[in-house]
Amino acid sequence: MFCPLELIMKKIFVITLVLLLIFFMVGCTGVDNVTNTDNPTDNNVDENKTSNIYNNLDQMKKVQNGNNISINYTGRLEDGEVFDTSLAPGREALTFDVGAGQMIKGFDDGVLGMKVGEKKTITLAPKDAYGVLNEDNKQAIPFSNLPQQDFNVGQVVVLGQYRLKVYDVNDDGIVASVNHFLAGKTLIFDLELVSIN
């Protein structure tokens, strides 16, 4: 007599067998399709190439406000006179936070968008550098705050970072306009971005 349960079991067995056969055939042919016997190194990861990709990504970064950067610079006047450089013996690249007010405005703005290794030259008008020369900015300065030397009316003296124009000399000291020694000057900076820290 015919048993339906036996028929069902046979069908399940055949279906399972067919599925297993398909599974093994697809699995084996899938491996063969992936493997390239002509160039067996294609499936290996080249660490040098991967490292270069990451290095290239680092080199794609651009300076933005808030970045801490290191930069080499040479500052020149329009006549070519160098007034400051990070490349002098014993000096290092200048490190600062962009946009934090640590630098003059034109320098801060000039580094924006630079990439590591990039070189550029920027020219800053006085308003973007140390300001216009203001001879009305007069102050009384006692001799105790000045080097021992003779001062004369009309004399211009550079002391440290300050330019003094003497308007009066008295027993206690001098009256002079006080400006940064680079006030009123157009500045030219040659820049090279060392790192974005």
JOJO-V332759 format. One record per residue. RES is the residue in one small letter. SS is DSSP state (a for helix, b for strand, c for the rest). Layout:
BEGIN
res=RES ss=SS
res=RES ss=SS
END
This chain:
BEGIN
res=m ss=c
res=f ss=c
res=c ss=c
res=p ss=a
res=l ss=a
res=e ss=a
res=l ss=a
res=i ss=a
res=m ss=a
res=k ss=a
res=k ss=a
res=i ss=a
res=f ss=a
res=v ss=a
res=i ss=a
res=t ss=a
res=l ss=a
res=v ss=a
res=l ss=a
res=l ss=a
res=l ss=a
res=i ss=a
res=f ss=a
res=f ss=a
res=m ss=a
res=v ss=a
res=g ss=a
res=c ss=a
res=t ss=a
res=g ss=a
res=v ss=a
res=d ss=a
res=n ss=a
res=v ss=a
res=t ss=c
res=n ss=c
res=t ss=c
res=d ss=c
res=n ss=c
res=p ss=a
res=t ss=a
res=d ss=a
res=n ss=a
res=n ss=c
res=v ss=c
res=d ss=c
res=e ss=a
res=n ss=a
res=k ss=a
res=t ss=a
res=s ss=a
res=n ss=a
res=i ss=a
res=y ss=a
res=n ss=a
res=n ss=a
res=l ss=a
res=d ss=a
res=q ss=a
res=m ss=a
res=k ss=c
res=k ss=c
res=v ss=c
res=q ss=c
res=n ss=c
res=g ss=c
res=n ss=c
res=n ss=b
res=i ss=b
res=s ss=b
res=i ss=b
res=n ss=b
res=y ss=b
res=t ss=b
res=g ss=b
res=r ss=b
res=l ss=b
res=e ss=c
res=d ss=c
res=g ss=c
res=e ss=c
res=v ss=b
res=f ss=b
res=d ss=b
res=t ss=b
res=s ss=c
res=l ss=c
res=a ss=c
res=p ss=c
res=g ss=c
res=r ss=c
res=e ss=c
res=a ss=c
res=l ss=b
res=t ss=b
res=f ss=b
res=d ss=b
res=v ss=c
res=g ss=c
res=a ss=c
res=g ss=c
res=q ss=c
res=m ss=c
res=i ss=c
res=k ss=a
res=g ss=a
res=f ss=a
res=d ss=a
res=d ss=a
res=g ss=a
res=v ss=a
res=l ss=c
res=g ss=c
res=m ss=c
res=k ss=c
res=v ss=c
res=g ss=c
res=e ss=c
res=k ss=b
res=k ss=b
res=t ss=b
res=i ss=b
res=t ss=b
res=l ss=b
res=a ss=c
res=p ss=a
res=k ss=a
res=d ss=a
res=a ss=c
res=y ss=c
res=g ss=c
res=v ss=c
res=l ss=c
res=n ss=c
res=e ss=c
res=d ss=c
res=n ss=c
res=k ss=b
res=q ss=b
res=a ss=b
res=i ss=b
res=p ss=b
res=f ss=a
res=s ss=a
res=n ss=a
res=l ss=c
res=p ss=c
res=q ss=c
res=q ss=c
res=d ss=c
res=f ss=c
res=n ss=c
res=v ss=c
res=g ss=c
res=q ss=c
res=v ss=b
res=v ss=b
res=v ss=b
res=l ss=b
res=g ss=c
res=q ss=c
res=y ss=b
res=r ss=b
res=l ss=b
res=k ss=b
res=v ss=b
res=y ss=b
res=d ss=b
res=v ss=b
res=n ss=c
res=d ss=c
res=d ss=c
res=g ss=b
res=i ss=b
res=v ss=b
res=a ss=b
res=s ss=b
res=v ss=b
res=n ss=b
res=h ss=b
res=f ss=c
res=l ss=c
res=a ss=c
res=g ss=c
res=k ss=c
res=t ss=c
res=l ss=b
res=i ss=b
res=f ss=b
res=d ss=b
res=l ss=b
res=e ss=b
res=l ss=b
res=v ss=b
res=s ss=b
res=i ss=b
res=n ss=c
END
